[in-house]
Amino acid sequence: MKKITISGMFLLSLLATSCNENFLNQTDPTKVGVDVFYKDEAQVNQALNGVYGTLQTITNTAYLFGEFQTDNTTVDLNPSDRGGAGGWEAFEFSTVNAGNGEIATVWNNYYAALYNLNLTLEKMEGATLSDDARGKIKGQLKFIRAYLYFNLVQYFGDVVIVTNTLATPDPAFDLIRSPQAEVWALVESDLKEAVTLLPAVYPSAADKGRVTKGAALGLLGKTYLTNKKYEDAITTLKEVTKLGYSLNANYADNFDPSPAKKNGPESLFEIQYQGDNDLGEWSSFEYVFAPRVSKGAVTGYASGSNGGRNAPTNDIIAAYEKGDLRKDISLKTGFTLEGVKYPVTYVNKYNYPHTIVNRTNTNWPVLRYADVLLMLAESINEVSGPTGEAADYLNQVRKRAGLEPLAGLDKTAFRTAVLKERRVELAFENQRWFDLRRTMTPAQWAAFMNAHGAKERANPTIARGNVPFNSTDYVFTENEYYLPIPAPQILINAKLTQNPGY
């Protein structure tokens, strides 16, 4: 197994970005040469902030993988512009191939982030740091590396493991993909170390939003659940319940970008954004997901660039039970513009007032306490069946949603109920694809998605104008359980090999 980073392929990008407004505003360390940087705590923290910043780039298009490839969302298709058909639309219609530009971008972005991260880990060893600062910084970096590989191994299967940098690029051409078991072992190892190094809370309010012990435990528990290590998942996730997290009384508070609500009591970890300024740290999910022709009816700014992407499907709209308080917060089934009603669905949970067009303050949730409770319910059910404890964890989430508690279910029915609850509780948070994959075999997943595709072809959620479906649209095969390795990477290094079926 080769654990190295392709230093010659990626530019060092120590962007001064981070996890809240107080430490987003940093001097750009790219103005300083690498050899004279990383000397003290301030400089190492700037480098760490740059690593946090790479998560924004990764998250901006993560909906393509976490939601578009599922039964949760579809596209408000533009009949007059089919430029996206070979790129981002391919994730909705299951027409992704190795030449897809979005595939190449996500691979490059992840490995660029890993380069910056590994370089910081290496360089900080020679920096003047207190033991406390060194441990906290290392813990944050180990968590982020684990998070990156948690996603990569599920996107692509076997991937290249990189844990240090190279002095020259030549050895990069000998890299090979490591087996998934080794990737998962790295994820577990990094998270276990992060748990020992990270605080439950930071003493300074300026550090609110940084990775904590709770985040590391939460992702470690999810790692165990994904690999069906249910007893380990239970033990780990119960540690999270001892750290003071709680459900927000109001579901919408999880997404409210106001200073009093960001990184609230339910948040274990979220990708930080800062809008309403020209600092380059804003999010724009509200615009990406707004219906194409809605002008300012959804965003409040007629001059905004509305993408019409990630539109809720008829299927997920029907999944909400009557009286579920989350539905109206999470999605809308249409909008009114100049007195005309348009039945075009859109994601609503990231829509909040902002002062500059296209520049919103909204963070992206990665781990919430509700997720932890539902993972505990699922794990306990797999080990012991639907015990009262498992039901309590599930029903805490349902109670907040205004729903009646569930009782009297057998193990199979309870498993189905938890997965459904996860779907609506975590809707449009990029969790659905991961849940489908870990609970289904490739054959089951393909059959499930083909059934969904058949429904969309017969009755599209959103009208397609004069654009017919292609014969390959919504035709899922087992090999698509994994994404293809980007064709440019195979050209650079044939030793990487391609995933079967591509």
LUMBA-637001 format. One record per residue: residue in one letter; x, y, z of N, C-alpha, C in turn. Coordinates in steps of 0.1 Angstrom, whole numbers, plus 2048, in hexadecimal, padded with zeros to 3 digits. Example, Ala and Ser with C-alpha at 12.3 -4.5 7.8 and 13.67 -1.06 7.14 Angstrom:
2
A8847C784E87B7D384E8847DF84E;S8807EA8478897F584788180084F;
***
This chain:
502
M8097F480080080080080980C800;K8078157F780E8227F680782D7FC;K80D83480680683F80D80E84B80A;I80B8517FE81285D7FA8098677F3;T80D8737F180587D7EB80C8827DE;I8048857D480988A7C780C8987C8;S81889C7CD81A8AA7D081C8B27C3;G8208AB7B88228B27AB8168B57A3;M80B8AF7A77FE8B17A07F58BC7A5;F7F78C07B17EE8C97B77F58D67BC;L7EF8E17BB7F48EE7C07F18EF7CF;L7FB8F37D67F88F67E47EF9027E6;S7E49007ED7DA90A7EE7D790C7FD;L7DF9138047DD9168127D3922813;L7C792080F7BE92B8107BA92E81E;A7B893B8217B593F82F7A693D831;T7A293183379492E835792926841;S78692584778591D85377691B857;C77491A86476791686875E92086F;N76292C87075893687475D944870;E75594E87275895B86D765961873;N76895D88077496288678195D881;F78195087C78D94B87678D949867;L78294E86178294E85278B95A84D;N78C9658557939708507A296F854;Q7AA96984C7B896784F7C096C843;T7CD96F8467D697383B7D9967832;D7D99698257DB95E81C7E995981C;P7EB94D8227F99478237FF943816;T7F894380B7FE9407FE80894A7FA;K8089568018129607FD81F95D803;V82095380C82C94F81283194280D;G83E94180A844934806842929810;V84091D80B83E91181484A90F81D;D85691281886290F82086491882C;V85E92482B85F92D83785292F83E;F84892683B83B92784283B91B84C;Y83091A85382E90F85D838910869;K83B91D86D84591E87783F91F885;D83392488682D92689481E922893;E81892489F80A9208A0801928896;A8039358957FB93D88C7FC93887E;Q80893587980993186B803923869;V80591A8737FF90D8717F090D872;N7EB91687A7DC91887A7D791E86D;Q7DF9268667DB92B8597DB92084F;A7E49178507E590B8477D990284A;L7D69008567CA8F885A7BD8FF855;N7BC90C8557B19138507AF910841;G7BB91083A7BB90D82C7B58FF829;V7B88F58327B38E88307A48E8832;Y79F8EF83C7918F083E78A8F6831;G79190082B78C90781F78A8FD813;T7938F38127918EA8077848E2808;L77E8E18147728DA8167668E1810;Q7678EF80F75D8F680875C8F27F9;T7678F27F37688EE7E47628E07E2;I7658D77EB7608C97EA7518C97EC;T74C8D07F673E8D07FA7358D77EF;N73A8E17E87328E87DF72B8E07D5;T7318D47D172B8CC7C77288BE7CC;A7288BC7D97268AF7DF7188A97DD;Y70F8B27DB7018AE7D87008A57CC;L7098A77C370989E7B770A88F7BA;F71288D7C571587F7C970B87A7D4;G7088837DD70087F7E96F187F7E7;E6ED8887DD6DE8897DB6DA8867CD;F6E188C7C36DD88A7B56DD87B7B1;Q6E68737B76E78657B36DC85C7BB;T6D28627C06C985B7C96BA85E7C4;D6B18597CC6A385C7C969E8697D0;N6A78717D66A387D7DD6A18897D4;T6AA88A7C96AA8977C26AB8947B3;T6A789F7AB6A789E79D6AB8AC798;V6A98AF78B6AE8BC7866A28C377F;D6A38D178169A8DA7796A18DC76C;L69E8D47636A58D37566A38DF74D;N6AE8E47476AD8EF73E6AD8EA730;P6A18EB7296A08E571C6A88ED711;S6AC8F97146B390170A6C290070C;D6C78FA7176D58F971A6D88EB71F;R6DE8E37166E18D571A6EF8D371D;G6F68DE7217048DE7247088D5730;G6FF8D47397028CC7456FF8BD743;A6FA8B97386F68AB7367018A1738;G70D8A573371889C73572089E741;G71C8A874A7238AA75671B8A8762;W7168B276870F8B07757028A9774;E6FB8AA7686EE8A37676F0894766;A6FC8907626FE8817616FD87A76E;F6FE8817796FD87B7876EE87878A;E6E68817856D787E7866D287377E;F6D78727716D18697686DA85C766;S6E485A76E6EC84E76E6F384C761;T6F985775C70185674F70F85B751;V71485975D72285D76172C85375A;N73685975474185174F74F857754;A75985075076785375676B861750;G76586674676987374076187E746;N75887C74F75088675575989075C;G75789D7597608A775F75E8A976E;E7528A677374F8A778175789D789;I75889178376088678976E88A78B;A77488F78078289478178489F78B;T77A8A878C77B8B379577B8AE7A4;V7728A57A77718A17B577D8997B9;W7828917B078F88A7B379A8937B6;N79C89D7AD7A78A77AE7A58AF7BB;N7988B37BE7968BB7CA7998B47D7;Y7968A77D779889F7E37A789D7E5;Y7AE89A7DA7BD8987DC7C58A57DE;A7C08B07D97C68BD7DC7C48C07EA;A7B88BD7F07B68BF7FE7BF8B6806;L7C18AA8027CA8A18097D88A5809;Y7DC8AB7FE7EA8B07FD7EC8BB807;N7E38C58077E48D08117E48CB81F;L7DB8C18227DA8BC82F7E78B4834;N7EC8AC82B7F88A482E8048AD830;L8058B78278108C08288108C7836;T8048CB83A8038D28478078C9853;L8028BC8528068B385C8158B185D;E81C8B185182A8AF8518328BC856;K82E8C78518358D48548338D8863;M8278D58698258D987682E8D2881;E8348C787C83D8C08868498C9889;G84D8D28818588DA8848548E8889;A8488EA88B8438F788F8438F989E;T8449058A28449088B18359098B5;L8318FE8BC8238FC8C08238F78CF;S8198FB8D68178F58E38118E78E1;D8128DE8EA80D8D18E97FE8D18E7;D7F78DA8EE7E98DB8EC7E58DF8DE;A7EB8E98D97E88EE8CB7EC8E38C1;R7F78DD8C37FB8D28B97F18C78B9;G7EC8C38C47E38B88C57D58BC8BE;K7D18C88C17C48CC8BB7C58CD8AC;I7D08D38A77D18D58997D38C7892;K7DA8BE8987DC8B18927CF8A9892;G7C78AB89D7BA8A489D7B18A8893;Q7B18B68907A88BB8867AC8B6878;L7B98B58757BE8B18697BB8A2867;K7BC89A8717BA88C8707AB88986D;F7A2891874794890871791893862;I79689E85E7938A2850798898846;R7A48928487A988883F7A087B840;A79B87884B79286C84C78586F845;Y78087C84677488083F77587F830;L78188382B78388381D784875818;Y78A86C81F78B85E81B77E85681D;F77685B82876985582A76085781D;N76186281775A86580A76085E7FE;L76E85F7FD77585A7F177384B7F0;V7748437FB7738357FA7658307F6;Q75B8387F974D8357F574A8397E7;Y7508457E374F8497D575583F7CB;F76283C7CE76A8357C476E8277C7;G76B8227D37708157D777F8167DB;D78880D7D579680E7D879B81C7D3;V7A38237DC7A98307D87B78307DD;V7BE83A7D87CC83C7DB7CC8427EA;I7D483C7F27D68418007E284B800;V7E08578057EA8608067EB866814;T7F786481A7F886982880587182A;N80D87381F81887C82081B881812;T82588A81182889180483588B7FE;L8378907F284388B7EB84C8977E7;A8588957E78628A07E38618A27D4;T85F8987CC85E8997BE8528917B9;P84C8957AD84088E7A98428817A3;D84E87D79F85087079884A86479F;P84B8627AC8458567B28368567B1;A8308617AE8218627AD81C8597A1;F82485679782084E78C82083F78F;D82483C79B82482E79F81982B7A9;L8108357AC8068337B57FC8297B1;I7F68227BB7EC8187B87E081A7C2;R7D58157BE7C98167C77CA80C7D2;S7C88107DF7C88077EA7BA8017EC;P7BA7F47F17AD7ED7F37A47F57FD;Q7977F47FC78E7FC8057917F9813;A7947EC8177967E98257A27F182B;E7AC7F48237B77FC8287B380B829;V7AA80F8207A681D82179D81F82D;W79481683078C81683C794815848;A79F80D8487A880D8547AE81A856;L7B282184C7B882F84E7AD838854;V7A183784F79684085479483E863;E79483186779282E87579E83287D;S7AA8308787B68348807B6843882;D7B484B8777B48598787AA85E882;L79E85988179385D88A79685A899;K79B84E89B79E84A8A97A98538AF;E7B28578A77BC8608AC7B686E8AE;A7AE8728A57A787F8A679F8808B3;V7988758B67908758C37998788CF;T7A58728CF7AE8748DB7B48828DB;L7B48898D07BB8968CF7B28A28D0;L7A58A08CC79C8AC8CB7958AE8D8;P7918BB8DB7898BE8E677A8BD8E3;A7728BB8ED7648BA8EB75F8C88E7;V7658D38ED7628E08E976F8E88E9;Y76F8F38E277B8FC8E27789078EC;P78290C8F37809168FD77C9238F7;S7819268EB77E9338E47729328DB;A76993C8DC75E93C8D376293E8C5;A76E9448C37739468B57769388AE;D77792E8B577A9208AF76D9188AE;K76291E8B07559178AE7549138A0;G75190689D75090188F75B8F888B;R7668F88937718EF89076E8E1894;V7758D888F7738CA8927758C78A1;T76C8BF8A776D8BC8B576D8AD8B7;K76F8A98C476E89B8C77618948C3;G75689C8C47498978C07488948B2;A74E89D8AA74E89A89B75688E898;A76288C89E76A88089B7628738A0;L75C8748AB7548688B07498658A7;G7428708A273686E89973A86888C;L74586C88674A86787974F85987B;L75685688775A84988974F83F88B;G74484489273883B893732839886;K73284387D72C841870735837867;T74283886974B82F863748820867;Y74781E87474381187973680C873;L72C81587371F81186E72080D85F;T72781585772981384972F805847;N73880184F73E7F484E7387E9856;K72C7EC85B7247E286272A7DD86F;K7327E58757387E388272F7E988C;Y7237E388E7187E989571B7EB8A4;E7227E28AA7257E38B972F7EE8BB;D7397EF8B27427FA8B373B8088B1;A7328088A772A8148A57228188B1;I71C80F8B87148128C471D8188CE;T7288118D17318168DC7368248D9;T73A8278CC73F8338C973583F8C9;L72983C8C371F8468C271984A8CF;K7198408D97148438E671D84D8ED;E72A84D8E97338578EF72F8658EB;V72A8668DE7258748DA71A8798E2;T7118708E77058748EF7098798FC;K71687890071B87C90E72188A90D;L72289090172A89C8FF7218A98FF;G7158A890270D8B49037058B88F6;Y7058B08EC6FD8B38E06EE8B18E3;S6E68B88DB6D88B78DC6D18BB8CF;L6C58B68CD6BD8BA8C16B98C98C3;N6BA8D08B86B48DE8B96A48DC8BA;A69E8E48C26908E38C36898E68B5;N68F8EF8AE68A8F28A06938EC896;Y68E8E388D6968DD88369D8E787A;A6968F287769C8FC86E6A9903874;D6AA9028816B69098876C3902883;N6C28F587E6CE8EE87A6D58F586D;F6CD8FD8666D19028596D2912859;D6CD9188646CC9268656DA92C866;P6DE93585D6EC93A85D6EF945866;S6E594986E6E79558776F2951882;P6FA95A8877049578906FF94F89C;A6F39528A16EE94B8AD6EA93C8AA;K6E993989D6E492B89A6EF923894;K6F992888D70392088770B918891;N70E90C88D71690389570F9018A3;G7028FF8A36FA8FE8AF6FB8F18B6;P6F38EF8C06F48E38C96F28D68C2;E6ED8D68B66EB8C98AF6F68C68A5;S6FF8D08A37098CF8997168C889E;L71A8BD8987268B789B7318BC891;F72D8BE8857378C487B72F8C986F;E7338D586B72D8DA85E7388E2857;I7368E284A73F8EA84173C8F8842;Q74690184674390E84974491783D;Y73A92183C73A92B832737938838;Q73B94383173895083673595982A;G72995E82A72496681E723975822;D71B97C81B71898A81D72599281D;N72F98E81573C996814743991808;D74F9978067579947FA76398C7FD;L76398480876E97D80C77096F805;G76696B7FD76895F7F57649527FD;E75D95480875A94881174B945811;W74494A80873594980873193B802;S72593780671E92C7FF7149317F6;S70E9297ED70492D7E36FA9227E0;F6F89197EA6F090D7E76E19127E4;E6DD91D7EB6D09227E86CE9257DA;Y6D892A7D36D792D7C56D99217BC;V6E29187BF6E490C7B86D79047B7;F6D09047C26C48FB7C36B79027BF;A6B79107BD6AB9177BA6A79147AC;P6999137A969491079C69A91A792;R69C9157866A391D77C69C92B779;V68F92A77768793677368193E77F;S68593B78B67F94179668394F799;K68E9547916939627936959647A2;G68F96E7A86919717B668696B7BF;A67D9637BA67295E7C26769557CD;V68294E7CB6879457D569294C7DD;T69C9527D66A89577DC6A69657E1;G69D96D7DB69C97B7DF6A39847D6;Y6AB97E7CD6B49867C36B19827B5;A6AB98A7AD6A898679F6B4984797;S6BF98A79B6CC98A7936D497D797;G6D09757A06D79697A46D895F799;S6E195679A6E394B7906DC93E796;N6D093C7926C99307976CC92478F;G6CF9197966D490D78F6CA90378C;G6BF9027946B58F87926BA8EA794;R6C48E879D6CA8DB7A06C58D67AD;N6C58C87AE6C38C27BB6B48C47C0;A6AB8C47B669D8C67B96978BA7BF;P68F8BB7CA6898B07D16808A87C7;T68089B7C86788927BF66A8917C5;N66188C7BD6548887C265587E7CC;D65F8757CB66186A7D466486E7E2;I66D8777E467087C7F16658857F7;I65E88C7EF6538947F364988B7FA;A6468807F363C8767F864186F805;A64E86F80765486881365186E820;Y64E87B82064B88282D63D87E832;E63C87B83E62F878844627885846;K61A88384761188E849615895856;G6168A285661A8A98626288AA865;D6318A585D63F8A685F6448B485E;L6498BA86964D8C88696598CB860;R6618C085D66D8C285566A8C5846;K65F8C084165C8C183365D8CF82E;D6558D88346548E682F6628ED831;I66A8E983A6778EF83C6808EA832;S67F8DE82E6898D78256878DA817;L67A8DB8136778DC80466B8E4802;K66A8E97F565E8EF7F165A8E87E3;T64D8E87E16488E17D56458EB7C9;G6488F77CB6459017C164890F7C6;F6479197BD6499277C064092F7B8;T63E93C7BC6359457B563D9517B0;L63C9547A364495F79D63A967795;E63997479863197D791622978790;G61E97279B61096D79C60E960795;V61895A79061794C78961D942792;K61693779561B92C79D622922794;Y62F91E798637915790639908799;P6348FD7946368F079C6448EA79B;V64E8F279F65C8ED79E6618EC7AC;T6658E07AF66A8DD7BD6788E37BF;Y67B8E67CC6898EA7CF68C8E87DE;V6998E67E069E8E57EE69D8F37F5;N6978F38016958FF80869D901815;K6A38F681A6A98F68276B68FF828;Y6BB90381D6C790C81D6C491A819;N6B791D8196B292A8146B0934820;Y6B993E8216B794882C6BB955826;P6B696082D6BA96E8286C9970828;H6CD97881E6DB97C81C6DB989815;T6E79908166E799E8116EE9A0804;I6F59967FF6FC9977F26F798B7E9;V6F398E7DD6EF9847D46F99797D2;N6F596C7D26FD9607D070795D7DC;R7079657E67109647F17099627FE;T7079558016FF95280D70894D819;N70394E82570A94A83170893C835;T70093482E6FC92783370791D833;N70991683E71290B83F70C8FE83A;W7158F483870F8E78337118DD83F;P7068D68437088CD84E70E8C0849;V7188BB85171E8AE84E71A8A3859;L71A8A786571689E87070D8A687A;R7018A187C6F88A68866F589C890;Y6F08A189C6ED8988A76E188F8A3;A6D889489B6CD88B8966D287F88F;D6DD8818876E387787F6E986C889;V6EF8718946F586889E6E985F8A4;L6DE8668A86D385E8AE6CE8548A5;L6CC8578986C784D88E6D184288C;M6DE84588C6E883B88A6E8831896;L6E68378A26E582E8AE6D98258AD;A6CD82B8A96C18238A76C481789E;E6CA81A8926CD8108886D680688D;S6E180A8946EB8008986E67F78A3;I6DE7FD8AD6D97F48B76CF7EA8B2;N6C77EF8A86BD7E58A26C47DA89B;E6D07DD8946D77D288E6DD7C8897;V6E07CC8A36E67C48AD6DC7BD8B6;S6D27C48BB6C97BF8C56BA7C08C1;G6B77C58B56AA7C78B16A47D48B5;P6987D78B36927E48B668F7E58C5;T6997E78CD6977E88DB6917F68DF;G68D7F78EB6888048EF69280F8EE;E69F80C8F06A98168EE6AA81B8E0;A6AA8118D76AB8148C969F81D8C4;A6938198C96878218C668882F8CC;D68E8308D768F83E8DD6978478D5;Y6A38428D06AB84A8C86A484E8BB;L69D8458B56958488A968A8528AC;N6838508B76778598BA67B8678BF;Q6878688C468B8768C768B87F8BA;V6908798B06908808A368288389E;R67A87889F66C87A89A6648848A2;K6678848AF66088E8B866389C8B3;R66F89F8B16738AD8AC66C8B089F;A6698A68976628A888A6538A988B;G64E8A88986408A889A63889C897;L63F89089763988489363887B89F;E62E87189E62C8688A963785E8AA;P63A8588B664484E8B76408418B0;L64A83A8AC64882D8A664A8228B0;A6428188B064480D8B963E8008B3;G6427F48B863C7E88B46427E38A7;L64D7E88A26537E389665D7D8898;D65D7CF88E6687C488F6757CA88A;K67F7C188A68C7C688668D7CB878;T6867C586E6867C986067F7D685F;A6737D786566B7E38646727EF86A;F6797EC8756807F787C68B7FC873;R6937F386D69E7F7864698800859;T68D7FC85368780484968381284E;A67D81285A67981E860684828862;V69082386769B82B86A6A183185D;L6A28298536A782D84669E838840;K69183784168784183D68984E845;E68B84C85268C85885B69985F857;R6A48588546B085E8506AE866843;R6A686083A6A486782D69D87582F;V69387683768C88383869388C842;E69988684D6A088F8566AD895850;L6B488D8486C18928426BF895834;A6B389782F6B089A8216B98A681C;F6BF8A48106C78AE8096D38B3811;E6D88AA8196E58AC8216F08A381C;N6EE89D8106F789480A6FA887812;Q6EF8828186F08758206EA86A819;R6E086C8106D886280A6E0857803;W6E985B7FA6F18527F26F98497FB;F6FF84E80570784680E6FE83C816;D6F28408196E98378206E482C817;L6E182F80B6DC8258016E881A7FF;R6F481F7FD6FF8167FA70280D806;R70281281270680A81D6FB800821;T6EF80281D6E47F98206E07F0815;M6E67F18096E37E97FE6EF7E37F7;T6EE7D87F16F87D27E96F87DA7DB;P7027D87D37027DF7C66F57DB7BE;A6F27CE7BE6E67CA7B76D97D07BC;Q6D87D07CA6CC7D67D06CB7E57CD;W6D77EC7CD6D77FA7CB6D37FD7BC;A6D87F57B36D57F77A46C67F57A2;A6C07EB7A86B27E87A66AA7F37AC;F6AE7F87B86A68027BF6A680F7B6;M6B28137B16B381F7A96AC81E79C;N6AD8127966A581078969681278B;A69180D79768380F79A68081E79B;H6898257A26878337A368783A796;G69183678E69283C78068683A778;A68082E77967482B771669834775;K66883778265D84178666084F781;E66C85378166F86077C66D86176D;R67185776566E85775765F858754;A65785075C64985075964285D75D;N64786376864186F76E64B878773;P65287F76B65D88877065889277A;T66089478565D89D78F65B8AB78A;I6648AF7806648BC77A6638BB76B;A65A8C27656598C17566668C474F;R6688BC7446758BD73D6748C5730;G66A8CC72E6688D37216688CA716;N6708CC70C6708C470067C8BA700;V6828B870B68D8AF70C6898A1710;P68A89770768688970A691883712;F68E8787196988707206A0868716;N6AD8677196B585E7116B3850715;S6B784670C6B58387106BD83471C;T6C883B71E6D183872A6CE83F737;D6C48487366C08507426BA84674C;Y6BE8487596B88407646BA831762;V6C482D75B6C781E75A6D481C763;F6D281576E6DC8137786E1805777;T6EE8047786F57F67786FD7F5785;E7007E97897077E67957147ED796;N71B7EE78B7297F478C728803790;E71C80978E71B81779271A81A7A1;Y71A80F7A871B80F7B77288177BA;Y7328177B173E8207B373F8297A7;L7458347A974883E79E754839796;P75683D78A76283A78276E842787;I77A83C78678684478878784D77C;P78A85A77E78A864773794860768;A78F86175C79885D7517A5864750;P7A68717547B38777547BD87175D;Q7B886C7697C18667727C685876D;I7BE8517657C384575F7CD848755;L7CB85374D7D58577437E285B74A;I7E28617557EE86575C7F5859762;N7ED8507677F384476E7EA83876B;A7EE8307617E682475E7E581A769;K7EE81B7737EF81177E7E3813788;L7DC81E7867D082078F7C581778C;T7C38127807B980977B7AB81077C;Q7A280B77479481077478A80777B;N78080D78177580578776E7FD77C;P76A7F077F7637E87757577EF76F;G7547ED7637487F275C74A7FF756;Y755806758757813752761813747;
***
